[in-house]
Amino acid sequence: MNFNFLSPVSDSVLAHSELLAPQALGKRIKIHSKKNGIPDLDGVQLAIIGVQENRNDVNYMGAKLNFDAIRKTLYTLFPGNWHTTLADLGDIEPGETVEDTYFAIRTAINVLVEKEVIPIILGGSQDLTYANYRAYDNLLPMVNIVNVDTNFDLGDANLPVKNNSYVGKVIVEQPYNLFNYTTIGYQTYFNSQEEIDLIEKLYFEAYRLGEVSANINMVEPLLRDAHIVSVDLKSVRAAEVSDNQKYSPNGFSGKEICSISRYAGISNKVSSFGIYEYQNSQNDSATSMLLSQMIWYFIEGVNCRVKDDDFLNKNNYQKYNVLVEDDELIFYKSLKTGRWWIEIPFLPDVNNKLKKHTLLPCMHIDYLQATKGEIPERWYKAFRKNSY
């Protein structure tokens, strides 16, 4: 496997790692170093990759990225009772052009996901999510993206890709592999009414910051259906991070963003996880610790995965049929975990990329509301989307 575009973890991080306790994560991780090269990925389930690319940031002023502070902090943390092996593959440095960097990201993620290794991407500007998405072109027929962000990042697809407009490109560019796009934690005053209306028109999902903060558990079914999770650090409130990272007084708390990271890890479908818009600075301990804890919680989540979405064996689930007006809603409850799904019926000759029916993750409350005659909004949007 040729990963010659990856630069090794710096000597200063390795020297720092030498002083750690034997139980620390830094002593349990396979590290890409100058001396030993890229580690063997046999038996590895998760791999960290830094991407030092931020030239498509609308506020780009020539600043270079460095992830040493994050690595030093992450390596000092102690792993949980984990059964997974973690590797740090070093960094993708900026290519001659941004497209070169995108190509390197696409290649790395494609190879890792094919080998069933989950990449944890440290970015760089969030337009790198576009390259992450394109890595799935030959891997999956349909892809679901969840974006944890203050903004929708739709933008104008006819203009060059930027970190605040990459989603437009994802939607309109062939091959059309995007099935669902969900934004968690958007703040209305950062988004034009036209963008909000477009999200609604495309039957994509969007959840406001206040709505999510009031019930953080609601993100679990949203992340359970995601393949790619992209977190914009601007979604974290300014009080939680160091000076260079501050964006808005409103946003997720450290505890909330770590909960979201853990839910992303627990999802059986999530096969790449990225944290973007990192801005390094001298006084960086708060931000690097927050990122390290987000990564820790994501890995913790992966270690808690339970294969509970096998509905071929009737002993694994209970099935509930609910009649709402003229629609029969079919719910499934896993007997292993107690998690719920709702069936989206298949419309023949409409979308040949979908199976006979799609199972959409939901919550127990969706079933309870259906018994009271209310059709869940997620079901309605997914059904309408399948109709086109």
Secondary structure, DSSP 8 states (H G I E B T S, - for coil): ---TTEE---HHHHHHHHTS-TTSGGGTSEE-BTTTBS---TT--EEEEEE---TT-TT--S-----HHHHHHHHHS---S----EEEEEEE---SSHHHHHHHHHHHHHHHHHTT-EEEEEES-TTHHHHHHHTTTTT-SSEEEEEESSS-----TTS---TTTHHHHHHHSSS--EEEEEEEEE-GGGS-HHHHHHHHHTT-EEEEHHHHHH-GGGHHHHHHT-SEEEEEGGGB-GGGS-GGG---SSSB-HHHHHHHHHHHHH-SS--EEEEE-----SS-HHHHHHHHHHHHHHHHHHHT-------SSGGGEEEEEEEETTEEEEEEEETTT--EEEEEE--TTT-TTS-SEEEEEE-HHHHHHHHTT---HHHHHHHHHHT-
